[in-house]
Amino acid sequence: MTFYWPAIIGFFFGFAFGVGCALAVMYSIYMGGYRAAIRDSQLPTPPDRYRQTLEKLSRPSGS
């Protein structure tokens, strides 16, 4: 059983830290995009890309 413990510990740390770090990176990217969208929506004249996205979202889903 001495061979399996380092493999089990390595697997646990690799999985826990690997998935945890990936989730942290995805969350920070999501929050950065969310904050940018909120900031863009508060501007007196929203950017073109923001207005185009709003138009696309307001269309019926079949179009």
C-alpha positions as a Markdown table, in Angstrom:
| # | Residue | x | y | z |
|---|---|---|---|---|
| 1 | Met | 0.0 | 0.0 | 0.0 |
| 2 | Thr | 2.9 | 2.4 | 0.2 |
| 3 | Phe | 2.9 | 2.9 | -3.5 |
| 4 | Tyr | -0.7 | 4.1 | -3.7 |
| 5 | Trp | -0.6 | 6.8 | -1.1 |
| 6 | Pro | 1.5 | 9.3 | -3.0 |
| 7 | Ala | -0.6 | 8.6 | -6.2 |
| 8 | Ile | -3.8 | 9.1 | -4.3 |
| 9 | Ile | -2.5 | 12.3 | -2.6 |
| 10 | Gly | -1.2 | 13.6 | -6.0 |
| 11 | Phe | -4.5 | 12.8 | -7.7 |
| 12 | Phe | -6.4 | 14.6 | -5.0 |
| 13 | Phe | -4.2 | 17.7 | -5.0 |
| 14 | Gly | -4.1 | 17.8 | -8.8 |
| 15 | Phe | -7.8 | 17.4 | -9.1 |
| 16 | Ala | -8.7 | 19.8 | -6.2 |
| 17 | Phe | -6.3 | 22.6 | -7.1 |
| 18 | Gly | -6.6 | 22.1 | -10.9 |
| 19 | Val | -10.4 | 22.3 | -10.9 |
| 20 | Gly | -10.5 | 24.9 | -8.2 |
| 21 | Cys | -8.1 | 27.2 | -10.0 |
| 22 | Ala | -9.9 | 26.7 | -13.3 |
| 23 | Leu | -13.2 | 27.6 | -11.6 |
| 24 | Ala | -11.6 | 30.7 | -10.0 |
| 25 | Val | -10.3 | 31.9 | -13.4 |
| 26 | Met | -13.6 | 31.3 | -15.1 |
| 27 | Tyr | -15.4 | 33.2 | -12.2 |
| 28 | Ser | -13.0 | 36.1 | -12.5 |
| 29 | Ile | -13.5 | 36.3 | -16.2 |
| 30 | Tyr | -17.3 | 36.2 | -15.8 |
| 31 | Met | -17.3 | 38.9 | -13.1 |
| 32 | Gly | -15.0 | 41.1 | -15.2 |
| 33 | Gly | -17.5 | 40.8 | -18.1 |
| 34 | Tyr | -20.4 | 41.4 | -15.8 |
| 35 | Arg | -18.9 | 44.5 | -14.4 |
| 36 | Ala | -18.0 | 45.8 | -17.9 |
| 37 | Ala | -21.6 | 45.2 | -19.0 |
| 38 | Ile | -23.0 | 47.1 | -16.0 |
| 39 | Arg | -20.5 | 49.9 | -16.6 |
| 40 | Asp | -21.5 | 50.1 | -20.3 |
| 41 | Ser | -25.2 | 50.1 | -19.5 |
| 42 | Gln | -24.7 | 53.2 | -17.3 |
| 43 | Leu | -23.0 | 55.3 | -19.9 |
| 44 | Pro | -24.9 | 58.2 | -21.4 |
| 45 | Thr | -24.3 | 56.8 | -24.9 |
| 46 | Pro | -23.9 | 53.0 | -24.8 |
| 47 | Pro | -21.2 | 51.5 | -27.2 |
| 48 | Asp | -22.3 | 50.1 | -30.6 |
| 49 | Arg | -21.7 | 46.5 | -29.5 |
| 50 | Tyr | -23.9 | 46.9 | -26.5 |
| 51 | Arg | -26.8 | 48.4 | -28.5 |
| 52 | Gln | -26.4 | 45.6 | -31.2 |
| 53 | Thr | -26.6 | 43.0 | -28.5 |
| 54 | Leu | -29.7 | 44.5 | -26.9 |
| 55 | Glu | -31.4 | 44.6 | -30.4 |
| 56 | Lys | -30.4 | 40.9 | -30.9 |
| 57 | Leu | -31.9 | 40.0 | -27.5 |
| 58 | Ser | -35.1 | 41.9 | -28.1 |
| 59 | Arg | -35.9 | 40.0 | -31.4 |
| 60 | Pro | -38.1 | 37.0 | -31.2 |
| 61 | Ser | -36.2 | 33.7 | -30.8 |
| 62 | Gly | -37.3 | 32.4 | -34.2 |
| 63 | Ser | -35.5 | 35.2 | -36.1 |
